Amino acid sequence: MTESPASPAPLADPHLVFDPVAGDGPKDVVILGSTGSIGTQAIDLVLRNPDRFQVTALSANGGRVDLLAEQARRLGVRTVAVAREDAAPALREALAGQYGTEPLPEILVGPDAAAQVAASDCHTVLNGITGSIGLAPTLAALEAGRTLALANKESLIVGGPLVKALAKPGQIIPVDSEHAALFQALAAGTRADVRKLVVTASGGPFRGRTKAQLADVTVADALAHPTWAMGPVITVNSATLVNKGLEVIEAHLLYDIPFDRIEVVVHPQSYVHSMVEFTDGSTIAQATPPDMGGPIAIGLGWPERVPDAAPAFDWSKASTWEFFPLDNDAFPSVNLARHVGRLAGTAPAVFNAANEECVEAFLGGALPFNGIMETVIRVVEEHGTPVTGTSLTVSDVLEAETWARARARELTNRTATAEARA
């Protein structure tokens, strides 16, 4: 299948700066997913740099209301949003405990609350929500004209054409470590100078194992990532390398580089976060010790760098950096991601939604490790021809996701029933 020509302007371009609210004071920032890994690290960065950033609003799902209330009090935000309506009473109680007799911030509740704060008056929105539920806030931030620091890769994966239709040049700054690395490396040349993008993968906990050796992997095995501390879904995605497949699609959408010029290599140390090979034979690599502080600082601060945002290497100490080819037989997720990325339209949404359901089934003991990708492949095949082109709508994406989740649950339930009978 031939690929369509690259569109004229990439979504993320280090040479372009989108500055909706220029000023001399601290940037007003909204943090979505504030109680998660990205959110808590972003808040730490903000608190260490009060002259650069101030947070005006926070949103979270609602599972950690005490932490959310504490964050709101420390940051002095105007608005706090929570997605779960059943968490609202506990949030109000937690905020009252933090604020005492002082006025409470505005409280927004419900599935649209994150999108409401994403469109609020600010300079930058950091979308640190996990999962495709981050699509609506991504679209809201872009439509409202905010700079979008994007850590929620799923919203770009499932809603690529919708995001591209709204985003202005330079409006999106990627926060994933790999895409922040590519973003910085791309600053070394023009787009015409780029030969290929090289996305690095740690290889997860199962690097070097064959597909047969992965058959008996346990949940505890899959959650033991060798270099990164992340939530359970992202950690399992790293073990299957689905996360890397999603990043390949994301790189294609962000930088408008064809899939056949995006390579994945295994780098166990996770020091080099990604590389850009230029037409003159030069390769520019972005490297730091494994830490998300640097990518978050790029997302919030670009085009300025935030001093001491992340640790640096001690070059006086010897170290070994290794690179290996990806085993596509043991880890078919990357090639499957390329396939659905080329199909485009609703196909990536089906891939992502089916995977999320299968990971939950694996974590719950209803699906073996290899069954994750086997089931996702089947759901993608059954999906057939995706809705594509300018006709794609949010409703199309949501409908495709709903079907994929239902089909994945049906297949995983069959697998669990068959194993129980055996």
N, C-alpha and C positions, 0 to 999 in steps of 0.2 A: 504494500500500500504506500503510495507516495504521500508525503506530508505537504500541507498547504504552506505557502510562503510565509515567512515571519511578518508580523504586522509592523507598521512603521515605528512604533515607539514602545519600548518595554515598560511594564508597570513600575518596576523598581530601577532607578537609574541614579548612581551616585553623583553624576555630573549635574543633576537637576535638583533644586531645592524648592519644595512647596512650602511656603510660609504664610498660612492664612491669617495669623495675628502677630505681625511683627512688633517687637517692643524690646525695651532694655531690661525689664524685670524678669523674674522667674517665669518659665513656661507653665501655663495652666494645663494640668494633665488629668485625664480621667482614666482610672484603672479598672478594667473588667476582669473578673476572676481574681479578685484581690486576695482571697484566702488560699489560693492554690500556689504551686511552686513558683511560677513566673511572677504572680502578683506579689507574693511576700518578698521576693528578691528585689522587685522593682521598688517596693516601699522602702526597703533598706537603703537602696541607692538614693532615693529622694531624700530620706532623712539625713543622709550624709552630705547632701548637696542642696541645702535650703536656698542658696543663692541662685541656683539654676532651675529648680523645679518646685511647684506647689500643686498638691492634689486637690481638685475641687469636688470629685465624686468617686464613689466606689460602687462596684456591684459584685455580687457573689451568688452562688446557688442557694445557700441557706443552711448548709450542713455544719457550719462553724460560726454561729452567730456571736459567740463571745469574742472570738478573734476579730470578726468584722467590726464589732462595736469598739473594741480597743483600737483598731486601726483608724476608725473614724475620729475618735477622740484625739489620738496622737497627731493626726494630720490636719484636724480642724476643717473637715470637708463640709460642703454645703448640702450634699445629697448622698444618701445611702440607698442602694437598690438591692432587692433580694428576689430571686426567681420563684422560690417556693412559697406559696401563699400560707401554708401551714407553719412556716418559720417566722412569720411576721410578729406574732405575740411575743415569742422568745427574743426576737431582735429588739423590739421596743423595750422590753424589760432589761436587756443587756445594755442598751444605750442609756436608759435611765440610771443604771448603776454606774456607768462611766461618767455621765454628764452631771449627775446630781441635780442641783437647782438651776443649772444653766439650760438655755433653750436647746432642744434636740435638733439635729439636722433634718431636712426633708427626707421622708421615707417613701420609696416607691416599691410596689409589690406586684409580682405577677410575671408571666413569661415574656412580656414586652418591656419589662423594667430596664433591662440592660440596654436595649435599643434606645430607650428614652434618654438615658444618661450619655450614651454614645453620641447623641445628637445635641447634647447640651453645650453651653457656651464654654469653649476651651480651645487650646492650641492643638494638643495631641491626645489621641485616644490609644491606649495600649490594650489591645484585645488579647488577653491571656486566658480566655475561656477554652476549655477542652471540648472538642467534638463539634459536629456540624450545627449545633444550636448557636454557634458563634456567627453564622451567616447573617442573620438579621441585624445584629449590632455592627458588623462590618459594613453592610450596605448603608445603615443609618449614619455612620460616621463619615463615609465618603460623600453621601448625598448632602450632609450638612457642611461639607467643606473643611473637615478636620484632617490634619495629618494623622495617618493611621500607622501606628507601630504594630505590626501584625505578627503575633506569636501563634494565633489560631489558624494553623495551616488548613484545617478542614474547610473553613469558609471559602478559601480560594479554590480548594480542590473541587468541592461540590457545586460552587457557584461561579466558576471561572468566567464565563461570558458575561454574567451579570455584574461581577466585580469590574471586569475590564471596561464595560460600558459606562460605569460611573467614575472610575478613578481618573484623576488628572495627572499629567506627567509629574513625577516626583512626590506624589501624594502618599504612596505606600513605602514604608521602610521595614524590611523584613527583620524579624527578631529571632527566628530559628538560628541556631549556631552556624549551621551549614550555609544558610542563605545570607546571613549577616557577613559571613566570610566571603562568599562570592561577591556580594555587594561591594565590599571593601577592595577586593582584588580587581574587580572590573574598573575601579577608578584609575588603574594603571594604564589604561589604553582606551581607544574608541571601540564602539560596538563592531565596526568593520574589522578590527584587529583580532577579534576573538575566534579561535579555532574550535575550542571545546571547553565545556565546564566539567570539572572532576569533583564529584561529591564523595566525601569520605564517609565510611561506616565503621564503627568499632567492631562490627561482626557479632556483637551481643555476647551472651554467655555460651553460645554453641558454635563459635567459630571453629572450623575444622571438622565438624561432625558431618557424617553422611545423612541422607534422608532416612535410611534404615535406623541409624543410631539416634534419631530424634523421636522415634516412635514412642518411647517410654518416658519422655520428658515430663516431669511433674510441675505443678504450679510454682512450688518453691524454687525449683531449678530455673524456671523462666523469669522469675522476679529477681534473681541474683545477678543484676547487671554489673559488669566488671568495672565500669568507669563513671557512670552517671546515676544520680539519685533522682528518680522520677516517680510519678504516680503509676498504679498497677497497669492501666490500659496502655499507656505510652511505653512502659517497660516491656510488656508482652509484644507490642508492635515492634520494638527494637529487637526482640528475640526472633521474631518471624521475618524481620527486615521489611515488614509492611511500611513501617515508618520511613524507611529509605525509599520505597516505591512512591509514597506520597510526596516525598521531597523532590523526587525526579519530576513528577507532574508539576509541583509548585515551582521548581526552577524553570521549567518550560514556560509556564504562565507569567512568571515575574520578569524573565529576561528575554523572552521570545527567541530562544535557542531551540532548534529542532531536536527531537528526542534522540536521533542518531548521533548528535554531538554533545550528549550528556552522559558521562561515564560514571560508574560507581566503583570505587576501590575500597578494600578493607584495610583499615589502619587501626590496629588494636589499641594503641596508646591514646588515641583521640586528642592528639596535640595539634595536628593540622586539621582544621575544620572544613576546609574545601579549597579548591585551587582553580585557577583559570589558565588555560594554555593559549598563548597568542600565536599568531601566524608566523612570527619570526623565530619560533621555537622556544621562546621564554615561557616559563611557568611561574606564576605568582601565587604563593601560598599564604594563607592567613593562619597564624598559629598562636595559641595561648594554652596554658594548662587547662584541663576541663573545668569550665566555670561559665555560668550563664550571665554573670555580671557584665561582661564585655558586650555581648549581643543586645542586652537590655539597654545598656548605655548608648549604643549606636542608635537603637530605635527611638529613644527619648531625646537624645542630644544632637543628632546629626543636623548640620554638617560639622558641629563642634564635637570634640572628644572630651569625655569626662575623666579627669585625672584619677588614677588608682581605682578605676571601675572594676578591674579584674587583676588577679595575680600575674606576674610576669615570670619568664623563665630565668633560672640562675644558670647563665651560660658558662660559669666556671666549673660546673659539674657535668661529667660525661653522661650521655643518655643515648638510647637506641630508638630509632623511629623505623617502623616496618610498614610495608605496603604489600597487599596480596590481592590477586584477582578474586572476584565474587563467584561463589559456587551457585550457579543458577538452578542446578538440579535440586540441591538441598533447600534452597531458598528461592522458590519460583515467584515470589511476590513482586520483585522489581520488574521482571519482564511482563507480568500481568498488569502492573501499573502503567508500563509503557503502552500496552495494548489498549487499556481503557482511556489513557490520555489521548491516544490517537483517535479513538472513537469520539471522544469529547462529549458534549451535551450532558445527558443525564448519566452516562456510563460511569464517570468517576464517583458520582453520588451513590450509585448502586454498590460499587466496590467498597467505598468507605463505610456505608451503613451496614452492609453484610459483614464486613470485618469487625465492626464494633459489636455486633450481636454475637459473632462467633468467639470473640475474645471474652465476653461476659460468660458465654457458655463454658469455655475452657476454665475460666477462673472459678466457676461454680461446679466444676467436675462433670459437666454434661458432654464434653467433647475432648478428644485427645489432641495433643499439640499439633500433629500433622493434619488433623481434621479441620483445623482453622482454615488453612489455605485450600484444602480440598473442597470445603463447603463454599468458600468465597468464589472459587473458580466456577463451581456449578451454578451459583446464583448469577454471576456475570454472564455465563453462557445462556442461561434461561431468559435473561432480560431481553435479549434480541437487539433490535435496532433502536438506539437511543434517540430521544428528542434532541435535535441539534439546531445550530444556527441562531438567527435573530429571533426565532419563534420561542426560544427557551424562556420560561418564566419561573418565578419562585415556586409557584404552585406545581409546575412540572417537576422541579427538584424535590419538593416535599413528597409528592405522590410517588416518585421513583424510590425515594428513601423508605417510605412506608411499606411499599411492596417488597423491597429488598430485606427489610428487617423481618417482616412477616414470613417470607420464604426461608430466610436463614434460621429463624426460630423453629419453623416446621421441620427443616432438615436436621437441625441439632437435636430436636426432641426425638426424631426417629432414630438418630444415632445412639442417643442415651438409652432409649427403650431396647434397641437391638443388643447393646452391650449388656444391659441388665438381664435380658433373657439368656444371653450366652453364659 
